[in-house]
């Protein structure tokens, strides 16, 4: 005769949400915009760095708040387009800070992107209340940040929570601003 009574075996159980991929995309920099530091990045500023990345197989680090001791993911794609520096990355959800950052992104509590760079070629800006035009930079890292120096440098899509998808980044930015305005009490 078989024992049909239930046996209870204590065991930890962790249920993971497999739809959470940690993936997101956006613009780490937008061209022809005066940032809070008085810089204006020009089209082509990243081309040398991008070429060197392609040749070496190395990409800038994905950091949390520009903290070199807190890498939180990897960049899967970095390229210049007519709007700015487009990025697609993946946050490592195995990291505590990665899970925290992804939760903040999905809930739109954090959406800024910011670049860490060395200016290689620049010229003074004589108008627009800017300090300088950056013609070429060496890109070191791209961070998820609370406050981006370039107000248009933002995450635009976070997998599992994509509120806006427009083909034209300018339209996407306008839609995001309108949505924020409409949500304001």
N, C-alpha and C positions, 0 to 999 in steps of 0.2 A: 504494500500500500504506500502511495506517495504522500508526503507531507504537503498539504495544500495551504498551510498557514503562510501568511505574508512574513517575509523577513525584512527587517529594516537594517540597512547598512548605512552608517553615517558616511557621507561623501560630499565634498564641496561641489557645488554646481554653479557654473558660470554660463549665462546665456548671452551670446554676443549678437549684436544686430549686424548681420552680414551686409546690409545695404549701406552701411557706413564704410566708405572707401578711403576717406581722408583726402580725396581729390578736390582740387579747386583751380580756378583760373582767374586772370584779371590782367591789369596793367600795372607794372612796377614803376613805370615812369610814363609821363605823357609829354609829347613834344610841344614846344612853343607856349608853355605855361610858366608864368613866374611862380616859383615855389616860395615857401616861407623863409628860405635862406637867401632869396634874391637871385637865384640861378634860373636860367632858361636853357633847358636841354634842347639841342637841335637834332633834326633828323640825321641819321648816320653816326651819331655819337657813340653807338655801341658796336658798330660793324667790326672794328678791329678785335674787340674782346670776343665777339661771337665767332669770328674766324679762328681765333686762337683756341677757343673752347672746342670747336669742331676738330681741329688738328690734334689737340691733346686728349680729348675725351673727358676733360674735367669741366665741371660747371660751378658757378658761384654757389656758396652755401645758402641754405634756407634756414634762417635764424629766427629766434623769438626776440623781438624788440631790440635788434642790433646787438644782442649779447652773444659774443663769440663763444661763450661756454655753454650756450643753449641751442645747438642745432636741433630742429624739430622735424625735418623732412628732407625731401630731395626735389630738385627741379627736373621735370620730365621734358619740358620744352621751353625755350627762351628764344624769342625772335623779334626783330624790329618789323613793324608794319607802318602804314602811313599815319597812324594815330600815336603810337608810342612803343614801349617795350612790353610786348605781350608775353605772359608767363603762364605755364600750366605746371602745377606741382602736386605733390602728395605728402600730406602730413603723416608721420609715423605714429600710428595710434597705439603702438606698444609702449610709447613714452608717456609718462604722466602729463608732462607739459603739452605734448602733442594732442592728447585727448581733450585737455582743457582748451587749447587753441581752436580745435575743430568744433567743439561745442559753442564757443564764442562766435565763430564764423557762421555756423548754421543758424544761430539765433540773431545774427546781425548786430551783436554787441561789439564786434570788432570786424573791421573790413579794410583797414589801411595796409598799403604796401609801401615800402621804402627801400631805396638802394644805398648801399655803402660802396663808395667808389673813390678812385684817385683821379683828379682832373689831369688830363694829358695835354689837351689843347683847348685854350679858351681865349676870349677877347672881352674887353670891358664892354658893358652895355651902357650906351649913352642915352637911352630913352627907356620908357616903360617902367621907371622906378626899379630897375633890376641892377644887380651888381655886375653880372657877367653872363655871356653866352658860352655854354659848354659845347664845344665842337667835337671833342673826343674824350672819353673817359675809360678808365680801366675798371671794370665791374668786379667787385670783390665778393659781395653778398647782397642778398635780397631778403628783407625781413617782413614778417607780419607785425604790424604795429598798431597801436591805439590811435595815434595821431600821425598822419603822413605829412611830410614837408610839402609834397605836391598834392593839392587837394583833390585832384582827379585820379590819383594812383590808388586804385581800389581793387579788391576782389569783386568780380562780377558774377561768378558762378561757383557755388559750393555744392557738390554732388549731394543729392537728396534734399536740397533746399535751394532751388534755383528760381528766384522770383522774376528775374529779368533775363530775356534772351533776345537781343536785337543784333542784326547783322552789322549795323553801323555803331561803333563804340560811342559816338557823340549822341546818338538817339538813346542808347542804353544809359548813358550818364544822365541825360535829361529825364528819362523815365524814373531812374532811381531818386533823383532830386525831387521830382513831383510826388513820388510815393512817400518820401520822408515828410514833405510839406503836408500832404493829406493826412498823415498819421499824427501830426502835431495837434494837441488839443486846443 
